[in-house]
């Protein structure tokens, strides 16, 4: 079997397999994984690698999970992959999809052996400790839920700008409030291919009350913005901290799956346990 990939500092999204015709690998191959340095985009937001303003994780749900047992019989399941936000690299999604599918034609002694390969390979690729949960398809789960809090989407707003406008973010009162708001209107585009990424975003905060109409306009302004899922969530977090100055802030997005994977970045400066239930579009 091939040795796991080592992240390369020169890796960038434009050098990845995105937008290119690529054959599916028939045998296990961790070298497919393509790490992208998180700091490339964090520099744009003036985020210091030594003083992240948040903690959190990127939670991926894998629906196209299969391998062969030691007798060659296909095995299937679904899995959750937890990447720490503090890791120096994120994994480009197409390479992750191809990596997972490289297990389809490879024999393993057990499901636990498959899981351990994932943990080893993904941890080495992202430069942090990745956790994995593997589930049987018949294992009962309480999966589908609704976002917590109040929905912004019925607000009657006029929108004319679909490039990110952080200056829209304002507060309406200095009196501290505690509230959770969400929107299903988040759309951004892939950093490399420009393909649309659809998601729902949740914002939980304590501090001066944020103007809801302007917040919704700001979220809609991502509509023609090109960034990866993780980068969009970090941008929302940083923009809210700078323009609204909440004492506590959590931002997370649940994105619609593509290629058998959904990506769900969570960022917070005060909490570490997150709602992992899938939404109806997932």
PAZAPA-4460 file (N, C-alpha, C; in steps of 0.05 Angstrom, whole numbers, plus 32768, in hexadecimal, padded with zeros to 4 digits):
% residues 282
    n_x    n_y    n_z   ca_x   ca_y   ca_z    c_x    c_y    c_z   seq   type   mol
   8011   7FE8   8000   8000   8000   8000   8011   8019   8000     1      X     A
   8007   802E   7FF4   8016   8047   7FF1   8018   8056   800C     2      X     A
   802E   8063   8011   8032   8072   8029   8020   808B   8029     3      X     A
   8016   8094   8040   8005   80AC   8041   8014   80C4   8036     4      X     A
   8004   80D7   802C   800F   80EF   8021   8019   8101   8037     5      X     A
   802E   8110   8031   8038   8125   8043   8030   8140   8038     6      X     A
   8023   8151   8048   801B   816B   803E   8033   817B   8034     7      X     A
   8030   8189   801E   8045   8199   8013   803D   81B7   8015     8      X     A
   8050   81C7   801F   804A   81E3   8024   8043   81F2   800B     9      X     A
   804C   81E8   7FF3   8047   81F6   7FDA   802B   81EF   7FCF    10      X     A
   801C   81DD   7FDB   8003   81D5   7FD1   7FF0   81ED   7FD1    11      X     A
   7FE2   81F1   7FBA   7FCD   8205   7FB9   7FB5   81F9   7FAA    12      X     A
   7F9D   8205   7FAE   7F85   81FA   7FA3   7F87   81F8   7F84    13      X     A
   7F94   820B   7F77   7F95   820A   7F5A   7FA7   81F3   7F50    14      X     A
   7FB6   81E7   7F61   7FC7   81D0   7F58   7FB8   81B6   7F5D    15      X     A
   7FA0   81B7   7F68   7F91   819E   7F6F   7F85   8192   7F56    16      X     A
   7F76   817C   7F5A   7F68   816E   7F45   7F4D   817B   7F3D    17      X     A
   7F46   8190   7F4B   7F2C   819D   7F46   7F2B   81A7   7F29    18      X     A
   7F15   81A2   7F1C   7F11   81AB   7F00   7F1F   819B   7EEB    19      X     A
   7F2C   8185   7EF3   7F3B   8174   7EE0   7F2E   8159   7EDE    20      X     A
   7F2F   814D   7EC6   7F25   8132   7EC3   7F39   811F   7ED0    21      X     A
   7F2E   810E   7EE2   7F40   80FC   7EF2   7F33   80E1   7EF4    22      X     A
   7F42   80CC   7EEF   7F37   80B1   7EF2   7F34   80A9   7F0F    23      X     A
   7F21   8098   7F15   7F1F   808E   7F30   7F34   8078   7F35    24      X     A
   7F41   807B   7F4C   7F56   8067   7F53   7F48   804E   7F5D    25      X     A
   7F51   8037   7F54   7F44   801E   7F5B   7F50   8011   7F74    26      X     A
   7F67   801B   7F7E   7F74   8010   7F95   7F7B   8027   7FA9    27      X     A
   7F7C   801F   7FC2   7F82   8032   7FD7   7F9B   8043   7FD1    28      X     A
   7F97   805E   7FD2   7FAD   806F   7FCB   7FAB   808A   7FDB    29      X     A
   7FB8   808C   7FF2   7FB6   80A5   8001   7FC5   80BC   7FF5    30      X     A
   7FD6   80B7   7FE0   7FE4   80CD   7FD3   7FD1   80DF   7FC4    31      X     A
   7FB8   80D6   7FC0   7FA4   80E7   7FB2   7F9D   8100   7FC2    32      X     A
   7F9E   80FE   7FDC   7F96   8114   7FED   7FA6   812D   7FE8    33      X     A
   7F98   8143   7FE5   7FA5   815C   7FDE   7FA1   8171   7FF4    34      X     A
   7FB5   8176   8004   7FB3   818A   801A   7FB5   81A7   800F    35      X     A
   7FA5   81B9   8019   7FA6   81D5   8012   7FAC   81E5   802C    36      X     A
   7FC1   81F5   802C   7FC7   8204   8045   7FB0   8217   804C    37      X     A
   7FA7   8214   8065   7F92   8226   806E   7F9B   8243   8070    38      X     A
   7FB5   8247   8075   7FBF   8262   807A   7FBE   8274   8062    39      X     A
   7FBD   8268   804A   7FBC   8278   8031   7FA4   828B   8032    40      X     A
   7F8D   8281   803B   7F75   8292   803C   7F74   82A1   8057    41      X     A
   7F7E   8295   806C   7F7E   82A3   8086   7F8F   82BC   8086    42      X     A
   7FA3   82BD   8075   7FB3   82D5   8073   7FA2   82EC   8069    43      X     A
   7F8F   82E6   8057   7F7D   82FB   804D   7F6C   8307   8063    44      X     A
   7F67   82F8   8077   7F56   8300   808E   7F67   830A   80A6    45      X     A
   7F81   830B   80A2   7F93   8313   80B8   7F91   8301   80D0    46      X     A
   7F8D   82E7   80CB   7F8C   82D3   80E0   7FA9   82C8   80E4    47      X     A
   7FB3   82CB   80FC   7FCE   82C1   8102   7FCD   82A3   8107    48      X     A
   7FDF   8294   80FC   7FDF   8277   8101   7FE5   8271   811E    49      X     A
   7FF1   8284   812D   7FF8   8280   8149   7FE3   8289   815C    50      X     A
   7FCD   8296   8151   7FB8   82A0   8163   7F9E   829F   8154    51      X     A
   7F94   8287   814F   7F7A   8285   8141   7F64   8291   8152    52      X     A
   7F51   82A0   8146   7F3C   82AC   8156   7F25   8299   815C    53      X     A
   7F28   8280   8154   7F13   826C   8157   7F1F   8251   815B    54      X     A
   7F0F   823E   8164   7F15   8222   8162   7EFF   8216   8152    55      X     A
   7F00   81FC   814E   7EEB   81EF   813E   7EF5   81D7   812E    56      X     A
   7EE4   81CF   811C   7EEB   81B8   810C   7EDB   81B9   80F2    57      X     A
   7EE5   81AA   80DE   7ED7   81A5   80C5   7ECD   8189   80C6    58      X     A
   7EB2   8186   80C5   7EA6   816B   80C7   7E9C   8163   80AB    59      X     A
   7EA8   814E   80A0   7EA0   8144   8086   7E8F   812B   808A    60      X     A
   7E7A   8128   807B   7E6A   8110   807B   7E6F   8101   8060    61      X     A
   7E78   80E8   8062   7E7E   80D8   804A   7E67   80C4   8046    62      X     A
   7E5A   80C6   802F   7E44   80B4   8029   7E4C   809E   8016    63      X     A
   7E61   80A2   8007   7E6A   808D   7FF3   7E82   807E   7FFF    64      X     A
   7E7C   806D   8013   7E91   805F   8022   7E8F   8041   801C    65      X     A
   7EA4   8036   8011   7EA4   8019   800B   7EC1   800F   800A    66      X     A
   7EC4   7FF5   800F   7EDD   7FE7   800C   7ED7   7FCA   8009    67      X     A
   7EEB   7FB9   8006   7EE8   7F9C   8004   7EF2   7F8F   801D    68      X     A
   7EE3   7F7B   8027   7EEE   7F6B   803D   7F03   7F58   8033    69      X     A
   7F0E   7F48   8045   7F25   7F37   803E   7F1D   7F21   802B    70      X     A
   7F03   7F1D   8025   7EF9   7F0A   8012   7EF1   7F17   7FF8    71      X     A
   7EF5   7F31   7FF6   7EEE   7F40   7FDE   7ED1   7F49   7FDD    72      X     A
   7EC2   7F46   7FF2   7EA6   7F4E   7FF3   7EA4   7F6C   7FFA    73      X     A
   7E94   7F7B   7FEA   7E92   7F98   7FEF   7E85   7F9D   800B    74      X     A
   7E8F   7FB1   8018   7E84   7FBB   8031   7E7C   7FD8   802D    75      X     A
   7E67   7FE2   803A   7E5F   7FFD   8037   7E59   8009   8053    76      X     A
   7E58   8024   8054   7E52   8032   806D   7E51   8050   8067    77      X     A
   7E4F   805F   807C   7E52   807C   807A   7E63   8086   8091    78      X     A
   7E70   809D   808E   7E84   80A5   80A2   7E83   80C3   80A7    79      X     A
   7E8C   80CB   80BE   7E91   80E6   80C6   7EAF   80EA   80CA    80      X     A
   7EBA   8100   80BE   7ED6   8106   80C0   7ED9   8122   80CD    81      X     A
   7EE8   8123   80E3   7EEB   813C   80F2   7F08   8147   80EF    82      X     A
   7F0A   815D   80E1   7F24   816A   80DD   7F27   8182   80EF    83      X     A
   7F3C   8185   80FF   7F3F   819C   8111   7F44   81B5   8101    84      X     A
   7F36   81CB   8109   7F39   81E5   80FC   7F56   81EF   80FF    85      X     A
   7F63   81E6   8114   7F7F   81F0   8119   7F93   81E1   8108    86      X     A
   7F8B   81CD   80F9   7F9F   81BF   80E8   7FA8   81D1   80D2    87      X     A
   7FC1   81CF   80CA   7FCC   81E2   80B6   7FC1   81DE   809A    88      X     A
   7FB4   81C7   8094   7FAA   81C2   8079   7F8D   81B9   807A    89      X     A
   7F7E   81C1   8066   7F64   81B5   8060   7F69   81A2   8048    90      X     A
   7F56   8190   8044   7F58   817D   802F   7F45   8185   8018    91      X     A
   7F50   8188   8000   7F40   818E   7FE9   7F2C   8178   7FE4    92      X     A
   7F12   817F   7FDF   7EFC   816C   7FE0   7EFD   8157   7FCA    93      X     A
   7F05   815E   7FB2   7F06   814A   7F9D   7F1B   8135   7FA3    94      X     A
   7F32   813D   7FAE   7F46   812A   7FB4   7F3D   8117   7FCB    95      X     A
   7F2D   8122   7FDD   7F22   8112   7FF3   7F0E   80FD   7FE8    96      X     A
   7EFD   8106   7FD5   7EEB   80F4   7FC8   7EFA   80DD   7FBA    97      X     A
   7F0E   80E4   7FAA   7F1D   80CF   7F9C   7F2C   80BD   7FAF    98      X     A
   7F36   80C8   7FC5   7F43   80B8   7FD9   7F30   80A3   7FE5    99      X     A
   7F18   80AC   7FED   7F05   809A   7FF9   7EFD   8084   7FE5   100      X     A
   7EFA   808B   7FCC   7EF3   8077   7FB7   7F09   8064   7FB1   101      X     A
   7F22   806C   7FB8   7F38   805A   7FB3   7F37   8041   7FC5   102      X     A
   7F26   8042   7FDA   7F22   802A   7FEB   7F0F   8016   7FDE   103      X     A
   7F01   801E   7FC9   7EEC   800C   7FBE   7EF6   7FF1   7FB5   104      X     A
   7F0E   7FF0   7FAA   7F19   7FD7   7F9F   7F2F   7FCB   7FAF   105      X     A
   7F31   7FD3   7FC9   7F47   7FC9   7FD9   7F3C   7FB9   7FF1   106      X     A
   7F49   7FA3   7FF7   7F41   7F91   800C   7F4D   7F9A   8027   107      X     A
   7F3C   7F99   803C   7F45   7F9F   8057   7F3A   7F8A   806A   108      X     A
   7F49   7F85   807F   7F42   7F70   8092   7F29   7F77   80A1   109      X     A
   7F24   7F91   80A5   7F0D   7F99   80B6   7F06   7FB6   80B1   110      X     A
   7EEE   7FBD   80BA   7EE6   7FD9   80B9   7EF8   7FEB   80CA   111      X     A
   7F02   7FE0   80E0   7F14   7FEF   80F1   7F2E   7FF5   80E2   112      X     A
   7F37   7FE3   80D2   7F50   7FE7   80C2   7F4C   7FFE   80AE   113      X     A
   7F35   7FFF   80A2   7F2E   8015   8090   7F2F   8030   809F   114      X     A
   7F21   8030   80B6   7F20   8048   80C6   7F3C   8052   80CE   115      X     A
   7F4D   8040   80D6   7F68   8047   80DE   7F78   8053   80C7   116      X     A
   7F74   8048   80AF   7F81   8054   8098   7F78   8071   8094   117      X     A
   7F5E   8075   8096   7F53   8091   8093   7F60   80A3   80A8   118      X     A
   7F61   809B   80C1   7F6B   80AC   80D6   7F89   80B3   80D0   119      X     A
   7F98   809F   80C9   7FB5   80A3   80C4   7FB9   80B5   80AC   120      X     A
   7FAC   80AF   8096   7FB1   80BE   807D   7FA7   80DB   807F   121      X     A
   7F8F   80DE   808A   7F83   80F9   808B   7F92   810B   809F   122      X     A
   7F9A   80FF   80B6   7FA9   810E   80CA   7FC3   8118   80BE   123      X     A
   7FD1   8106   80B0   7FEA   810E   80A4   7FE6   8124   808E   124      X     A
   7FD1   8121   807F   7FCC   8134   8069   7FC5   8150   8073   125      X     A
   7FB5   8151   8089   7FAD   816C   8092   7FBF   8177   80A8   126      X     A
   7FD1   8166   80B3   7FE3   8170   80C7   7FD7   8172   80E3   127      X     A
   7FC1   8164   80E7   7FB3   8165   8102   7FA6   814A   8107   128      X     A
   7F9C   8147   811F   7F90   812D   8126   7F73   812C   811C   129      X     A
   7F6E   811A   8109   7F53   8116   80FE   7F45   8100   810C   130      X     A
   7F2C   8104   8113   7F1B   80EF   811F   7F07   80E5   810B   131      X     A
   7F00   80CC   810D   7EEE   80BF   80F9   7EDA   80AE   8108   132      X     A
   7EC1   80AF   80FF   7EAC   809D   8108   7EA0   808F   80F0   133      X     A
   7EA0   8075   80F0   7E96   8064   80DA   7E7D   8056   80E3   134      X     A
   7E68   8058   80D3   7E4E   804D   80DA   7E44   8039   80C6   135      X     A
   7E36   8024   80D0   7E28   8011   80BF   7E0F   801E   80B5   136      X     A
   7E06   8017   809D   7DEF   8024   8091   7DD5   801D   809F   137      X     A
   7DD4   8007   80AE   7DBC   7FFF   80BD   7DBD   800A   80D9   138      X     A
   7DD2   8017   80E1   7DD4   8022   80FC   7DC1   803A   80FF   139      X     A
   7DAE   8039   8112   7D9B   804F   8114   7DA9   8069   811D   140      X     A
   7DA1   807F   8110   7DAC   8099   8116   7D96   80AE   8116   141      X     A
   7D99   80C2   8127   7D88   80DA   8126   7D98   80EF   8117   142      X     A
   7D92   80F1   80FD   7DA4   80FF   80EC   7D99   811A   80E3   143      X     A
   7D81   811B   80D9   7D76   8133   80CC   7D6B   8146   80E1   144      X     A
   7D73   815F   80E1   7D69   8173   80F4   7D65   818D   80E6   145      X     A
   7D5C   81A1   80F5   7D59   81BC   80EB   7D6E   81CE   80FA   146      X     A
   7D77   81E3   80ED   7D8A   81F5   80FB   7D7E   8201   8114   147      X     A
   7D8E   8206   8128   7D83   8213   8140   7D7F   8231   813C   148      X     A
   7D6E   823D   814B   7D6B   825A   814B   7D56   8264   8138   149      X     A
   7D59   827E   8130   7D45   828B   8120   7D50   828F   8103   150      X     A
   7D3E   828A   80F0   7D46   828B   80D4   7D43   82A8   80CA   151      X     A
   7D57   82B0   80BA   7D58   82CB   80AF   7D4A   82CD   8094   152      X     A
   7D43   82B7   8088   7D3E   82B7   806B   7D24   82C4   8063   153      X     A
   7D12   82C9   8076   7CF9   82D7   806F   7CFB   82F5   8071   154      X     A
   7D12   8300   8078   7D16   831D   8079   7D14   8328   805C   155      X     A
   7D06   833E   805A   7D01   834B   8040   7D18   835E   803A   156      X     A
   7D2C   8354   802C   7D44   8365   8027   7D47   8368   8008   157      X     A
   7D55   837D   8001   7D5C   8382   7FE5   7D7A   837E   7FE2   158      X     A
   7D82   836D   7FCF   7D9E   8366   7FCB   7DA7   836D   7FAF   159      X     A
   7DBE   8379   7FAC   7DC8   8380   7F91   7DE5   8379   7F8E   160      X     A
   7DF2   836F   7FA4   7E0F   8369   7FA3   7E13   834D   7FAC   161      X     A
   7E21   833D   7F9C   7E26   8321   7FA2   7E43   831A   7FA5   162      X     A
   7E53   832E   7FAD   7E6F   832A   7FB5   7E71   8333   7FD2   163      X     A
   7E81   8325   7FE1   7E81   8328   7FFF   7E85   8345   8007   164      X     A
   7E72   834E   8019   7E73   836A   8022   7E72   836A   8041   165      X     A
   7E88   8367   804E   7E88   8367   806B   7E7F   8381   8078   166      X     A
   7E81   8397   8069   7E78   83B1   8073   7E5A   83B2   8078   167      X     A
   7E4B   839F   806E   7E2F   839E   8073   7E28   8397   8090   168      X     A
   7E3B   838A   809D   7E36   8380   80B8   7E36   8397   80CC   169      X     A
   7E1F   839A   80DA   7E1C   83B0   80EE   7E0D   83A5   8106   170      X     A
   7E0E   83B4   811B   7DFE   83AD   8133   7DE8   83C2   8136   171      X     A
   7DD2   83BB   8144   7DBC   83CD   8147   7DB9   83D7   8164   172      X     A
   7DC8   83CA   8176   7DC7   83D1   8192   7DE0   83C8   81A0   173      X     A
   7DEA   83D7   81B3   7E01   83CF   81C3   7DF9   83BD   81DA   174      X     A
   7DDF   83BB   81DF   7DD6   83A9   81F4   7DDC   838C   81ED   175      X     A
   7DE9   837D   81FE   7DF1   8362   81F7   7DD8   8350   81F4   176      X     A
   7DD9   833F   81E0   7DC4   832B   81DC   7DD2   8310   81D8   177      X     A
   7DC2   82FB   81DA   7DCB   82E0   81D4   7DB7   82D4   81C1   178      X     A
   7DC0   82CD   81A9   7DAD   82C2   8195   7DBB   82B1   8181   179      X     A
   7DAB   82A0   8174   7DB4   828E   815F   7DA3   8294   8146   180      X     A
   7DB1   8299   8130   7DA4   82A0   8117   7DAE   828D   8101   181      X     A
   7D9D   8288   80ED   7DA7   8277   80D7   7D9A   8280   80BD   182      X     A
   7DA7   8276   80A7   7D9C   827B   808C   7DA3   8264   807A   183      X     A
   7D90   825E   8069   7D94   8249   8054   7D9E   8255   803A   184      X     A
   7DA3   826F   8039   7DA8   827D   8020   7DC6   8280   801A   185      X     A
   7DD6   8272   8029   7DF3   8273   8024   7DFA   8264   800A   186      X     A
   7E07   8272   7FF8   7E12   8265   7FE0   7E2D   8273   7FDA   187      X     A
   7E41   8263   7FD5   7E5B   826C   7FCC   7E63   825B   7FB5   188      X     A
   7E7B   825F   7FAB   7E84   824F   7F94   7EA0   8243   7F9A   189      X     A
   7EA5   822C   7F8E   7EBF   821F   7F92   7ED5   8232   7F8A   190      X     A
   7EEA   8232   7F9A   7F01   8244   7F95   7F0E   8240   7F7A   191      X     A
   7F0E   8227   7F71   7F1C   8220   7F58   7F09   821E   7F40   192      X     A
   7EF3   820E   7F43   7EE2   8209   7F2C   7ECB   821C   7F28   193      X     A
   7EC5   822B   7F3D   7EAE   823D   7F3C   7E93   8230   7F3F   194      X     A
   7E92   8216   7F43   7E79   8208   7F47   7E6B   8210   7F60   195      X     A
   7E51   8212   7F61   7E42   821C   7F78   7E43   8209   7F90   196      X     A
   7E46   8215   7FA7   7E45   8207   7FC1   7E2D   8212   7FD0   197      X     A
   7E1A   8201   7FD7   7E02   8209   7FE5   7E04   8201   8003   198      X     A
   7DFA   8212   8015   7DFC   820B   8031   7DE9   821B   8042   199      X     A
   7DE7   8212   805B   7DD8   8220   8070   7DEC   8229   8085   200      X     A
   7DE9   8241   8090   7DFD   824B   80A2   7DEF   8253   80BC   201      X     A
   7DFC   824D   80D2   7DF2   8254   80ED   7E06   8266   80FB   202      X     A
   7DFB   827B   8108   7E0B   828F   8116   7E00   8291   8132   203      X     A
   7E10   828A   8146   7E08   828D   8162   7E1B   82A0   8170   204      X     A
   7E10   82B4   817E   7E22   82C8   8189   7E16   82D4   81A3   205      X     A
   7E27   82E0   81B2   7E20   82F1   81C9   7E2F   830B   81C6   206      X     A
   7E20   8321   81C7   7E2D   833B   81C4   7E19   834F   81B9   207      X     A
   7E23   8366   81AF   7E11   837A   81A3   7DFF   836E   818E   208      X     A
   7DE6   8376   818D   7DD3   8369   817B   7DDA   836F   815E   209      X     A
   7DDC   835B   814D   7DE3   835E   8131   7DCA   8365   8121   210      X     A
   7DCD   8377   810F   7DB7   837E   80FD   7DB1   8367   80EA   211      X     A
   7D99   835B   80ED   7D93   8342   80DF   7D91   8346   80C0   212      X     A
   7D84   835C   80B8   7D82   8360   809B   7D9D   8363   808E   213      X     A
   7DAF   8373   809B   7DC9   8376   8090   7DD9   835C   8091   214      X     A
   7DD5   834C   80A6   7DE2   8332   80A8   7DDA   8320   8090   215      X     A
   7DC0   8320   808A   7DB7   830F   8074   7DC2   8319   8059   216      X     A
   7DC3   8334   8056   7DCF   833F   803D   7DEC   8336   803B   217      X     A
   7DFA   8337   8051   7E16   832E   8051   7E19   8311   8049   218      X     A
   7E08   8300   8055   7E0A   82E3   804E   7E04   82DE   8031   219      X     A
   7DF0   82ED   8026   7DE9   82EA   800A   7E00   82F4   7FF8   220      X     A
   7E10   8307   8002   7E25   8312   7FF2   7E3B   82FE   7FEC   221      X     A
   7E3A   82E6   7FF8   7E4D   82D1   7FF1   7E46   82C3   7FD7   222      X     A
   7E30   82CA   7FCB   7E24   82BA   7FB5   7E36   82B7   7F9D   223      X     A
   7E47   82CA   7F97   7E5A   82C7   7F81   7E77   82C6   7F8B   224      X     A
   7E7B   82C1   7FA4   7E95   82C0   7FB1   7EA2   82A5   7FAE   225      X     A
   7EBB   82A4   7FA6   7EC9   828B   7FA2   7EDC   8284   7FB9   226      X     A
   7ED5   8271   7FC9   7EE6   8266   7FDF   7EDC   824B   7FE6   227      X     A
   7EED   823C   7FF3   7EE5   8222   7FFE   7ED2   8226   8016   228      X     A
   7EC3   8211   801C   7EB0   8213   8032   7EBD   821D   804C   229      X     A
   7ED4   8210   8053   7EE1   8217   806C   7EE9   8235   806D   230      X     A
   7EF2   823F   8056   7EFB   825A   8055   7EE4   826E   8057   231      X     A
   7ECD   8267   804B   7EB5   8278   804D   7EAC   827B   806B   232      X     A
   7EAC   8265   8079   7EA3   8266   8095   7EB6   8277   80A6   233      X     A
   7ED0   8274   80A1   7EE4   8284   80B0   7EE1   82A1   80A9   234      X     A
   7EDB   82A7   8090   7ED7   82C3   8088   7EBF   82CF   8096   235      X     A
   7EA9   82C1   8098   7E91   82CA   80A6   7E98   82CF   80C4   236      X     A
   7EA6   82BC   80D0   7EAE   82BF   80EC   7EBE   82D9   80F0   237      X     A
   7ED3   82DC   80E0   7EE5   82F3   80E4   7ED6   830E   80DE   238      X     A
   7EC6   830E   80C9   7EB7   8327   80C3   7EA4   832F   80D9   239      X     A
   7E96   831B   80E5   7E84   8321   80FB   7E93   832B   8114   240      X     A
   7EAA   831F   8119   7EB9   8328   8130   7EC3   8345   812C   241      X     A
   7ECB   834B   8115   7ED6   8366   810F   7EC1   837C   810F   242      X     A
   7EAA   8376   8103   7E96   838B   80FF   7E80   838C   8114   243      X     A
   7E7C   8375   8122   7E67   8375   8136   7E71   8370   8152   244      X     A
   7E89   8365   8155   7E97   8362   816E   7E87   8353   8184   245      X     A
   7E7D   833C   817D   7E70   832B   8191   7E84   8320   81A5   246      X     A
   7E7B   831C   81BD   7E8D   8310   81D2   7E91   82F3   81CC   247      X     A
   7E7B   82E5   81C4   7E7C   82C9   81BD   7E71   82C5   81A2   248      X     A
   7E7D   82B3   8192   7E74   82AF   8177   7E79   8293   816D   249      X     A
   7E65   8287   8161   7E67   826E   8153   7E5C   8271   8137   250      X     A
   7E6A   8268   8123   7E60   8268   8108   7E65   824C   80FD   251      X     A
   7E4F   8240   80F2   7E54   8227   80E4   7E41   8225   80CC   252      X     A
   7E49   8215   80B9   7E39   8211   80A0   7E37   81F4   809B   253      X     A
   7E1F   81EC   8092   7E1A   81D1   8089   7E15   81D2   806A   254      X     A
   7E29   81C8   805B   7E28   81CA   803E   7E1B   81B1   8031   255      X     A
   7E0E   81B6   801B   7E02   81A0   800B   7E18   818E   8001   256      X     A
   7E13   8174   8001   7E28   8162   7FF9   7E2D   8163   7FDB   257      X     A
   7E46   815D   7FD4   7E4E   815B   7FB8   7E62   8143   7FB6   258      X     A
   7E5D   8131   7FA3   7E6F   811A   7F9F   7E6F   8108   7FB7   259      X     A
   7E59   8105   7FC5   7E57   80F3   7FDC   7E64   80FE   7FF5   260      X     A
   7E6A   8118   7FF6   7E75   8125   800E   7E67   813F   8014   261      X     A
   7E62   8144   802D   7E5A   815F   8035   7E6F   8169   8049   262      X     A
   7E73   8184   8049   7E87   8191   8059   7E79   81A4   806C   263      X     A
   7E80   81A3   8085   7E72   81B3   8099   7E86   81C0   80AC   264      X     A
   7E8F   81D8   80A6   7EA3   81E5   80B8   7E96   81F3   80D0   265      X     A
   7EA2   81EF   80E7   7E99   81FB   8100   7EAF   820C   810C   266      X     A
   7EA9   8225   8112   7EBD   8237   811F   7EB0   8245   8136   267      X     A
   7EBE   8246   814D   7EB3   8253   8165   7EC9   825D   8177   268      X     A
   7EC3   8272   8186   7ED6   827B   819A   7ECD   8274   81B7   269      X     A
   7EB8   8264   81B9   7EAF   825D   81D4   7EA3   8241   81D8   270      X     A
   7E9D   8233   81C2   7E92   8218   81C6   7EA0   8204   81B4   271      X     A
   7E9E   81EB   81BD   7EAC   81D5   81AE   7E9A   81BE   81A6   272      X     A
   7E81   81BE   81B0   7E6E   81A9   81A9   7E5A   81B5   8195   273      X     A
   7E56   81A7   817F   7E46   81B2   8169   7E30   819F   8162   274      X     A
   7E1A   81A9   8156   7E04   819A   814C   7E0C   818D   8132   275      X     A
   7E0E   8173   8131   7E17   8165   811A   7E01   8159   8109   276      X     A
   7DE8   815F   8110   7DD2   8154   8100   7DD2   815F   80E4   277      X     A
   7DCD   814E   80D0   7DCB   8158   80B5   7DB1   8168   80B1   278      X     A
   7DB2   817A   809E   7D9B   8189   8096   7D8D   817C   807E   279      X     A
   7D75   8185   8078   7D65   8177   8064   7D73   8176   8049   280      X     A
   7D83   818A   8042   7D90   818A   8027   7DA9   8178   8027   281      X     A
   7DB0   816D   803E   7DC8   815C   8040   7DC0   813E   803F   282      X     A
***
